[in-house]
Amino acid sequence: MIERPRLPEPDGRGLADSTLAVHAGEDRLKSGNAVTDAIFCAATYTFPDTQSAVDYVAQKLPREEYGRYGNPSERVTERKLAALEGGQSAIVYSTGMAAICSLLMAVLKAGDEVVLFDECYHRTRELCNKHFGKFGVVTHQAPACDYDRMEAAINENTRLLISESPTNPHLSVVDLERFAALGKKHRVDTMIDATLATPYNVKPLAYGVDYVVHSCTKYLSGHNDLLAGAIIASEEKLEPVRRLRGATGMCIGPQENYLLLRGVKTLELRMRRHNENGQAVAEFLQGHRRIEKVYYPGLASHRDHEVARRTMRGYGGLITFLIKDADWRQTADVVDAVRIPRIGPSLGGAESLIEQPMVMSYHDFSKEQLEAVGIRENMIRLSCGLENPEDLIADLEQALDR
Ligand SMILES: Cc1ncc(COP(=O)(O)O)c(C=O)c1O
């Protein structure tokens, strides 16, 4: 048996994020002596004899049994993400929504209630309001970052407080200390969707949040080439969630897992550039005569700038802005005139992406519904990729000046 030393501490405590991103969770010596982790395309795993199967079932052997319950390389990704978030454990999923859905399924039952900030990812809101509503779960919404309204909605049936931070597309930033304290005060678990931040920019568990979820489709994988999700929390909290994944089968494929693992290794480098690009482009937009408003937490004009400065290392690559005196068609003209960002949903990849939320994610909302969620016809969402910031700014300038 080859001895397989890991990092000095199993979770890499004390090491910087860039070192963790490259090494945490990995064996020093891997299959075939390769420097990279292997892709195991195995649906099932075999046993040399019946006693080994008996020992495994009695949890005496750390190994795999069947693909729906785990894959050796997936475990590496899980350990790496847990180390980066400063958490004990992580579970990887086929998509971000699979992660969120699994967590809700694992912790809620009929009669339970959740309270969420109304700027949560719109599919999370839909999942709670519409789909879990069918199974007897009651959802209350409070305006984003209105902690008093959130507290007022908590009662003896409340099981979970949910928010995204920063939110999408308004980039509101939750005061995680306050949010977690609210949960602790009322003995209610808290969940933060930190997709837009990544563990490079903020680590919600350090503020006392119970569950962090990610759409790894975005910055964590970083190349617009896969779908994946993750939940990070304590061992104890994740145990029932992990068992449920074995039953629902929302697991990631081996190829996607490999790409995710590879993407995470460059997280720090990529996030630095996304943060730089986001800040530079937001400052440019704020100074442009055709811009009515810019939503970016790195700007002093943003409502949550102080909270963001206190809790975040950088503010990411996502920027939302309003074109002055423009209807949806004139706004579309700006979107159509840019040459570098491509038109499409999603964010967090190497390629910049641009869209009008009203046209893309909220196309089936009525005028009243759009107003209620603060989506305007002159609103543009830009995910700054990894391109040169001066090129992005020059491109936006030519599109706005037409
Ligand atoms: C903040 C946020 N959470 C969750 C999701 C869902 O992730 P996925 O598309 O990987 O299911 C998204 C996707 O856009 C997102 O932006």
The ligand as a Tripos MOL2 file, in Angstrom:
@<TRIPOS>MOLECULE
LIG
   16    16     1     0     0
SMALL
NO_CHARGES

@<TRIPOS>ATOM
      1 C1        -26.7760   32.9900   -8.1520 C.3       1 LIG1
      2 C2        -27.1420   31.7250   -8.8440 C.ar      1 LIG1
      3 N1        -27.4850   30.6560   -8.1150 N.ar      1 LIG1
      4 C3        -27.8170   29.4890   -8.6920 C.ar      1 LIG1
      5 C4        -27.8550   29.3530  -10.0590 C.ar      1 LIG1
      6 C5        -28.2280   28.0490  -10.6630 C.3       1 LIG1
      7 O1        -27.0900   27.3970  -11.1040 O.3       1 LIG1
      8 P1        -27.0860   26.3220  -12.3130 P.3       1 LIG1
      9 O2        -27.3740   27.0520  -13.5670 O.co2     1 LIG1
     10 O3        -25.7000   25.7620  -12.2290 O.co2     1 LIG1
     11 O4        -28.1380   25.3170  -11.9730 O.co2     1 LIG1
     12 C6        -27.5080   30.4270  -10.8690 C.ar      1 LIG1
     13 C7        -27.5470   30.3130  -12.3470 C.2       1 LIG1
     14 O5        -27.6150   31.2490  -13.0790 O.2       1 LIG1
     15 C8        -27.1360   31.6460  -10.2470 C.ar      1 LIG1
     16 O6        -26.8040   32.7340  -10.9670 O.3       1 LIG1
@<TRIPOS>BOND
     1     1     2 1
     2     2     3 ar
     3     2    15 ar
     4     3     4 ar
     5     4     5 ar
     6     5     6 1
     7     5    12 ar
     8     6     7 1
     9     7     8 1
    10     8     9 2
    11     8    10 1
    12     8    11 1
    13    12    13 1
    14    12    15 ar
    15    13    14 2
    16    15    16 1
@<TRIPOS>SUBSTRUCTURE
     1 LIG1         1 GROUP 0 **** ****
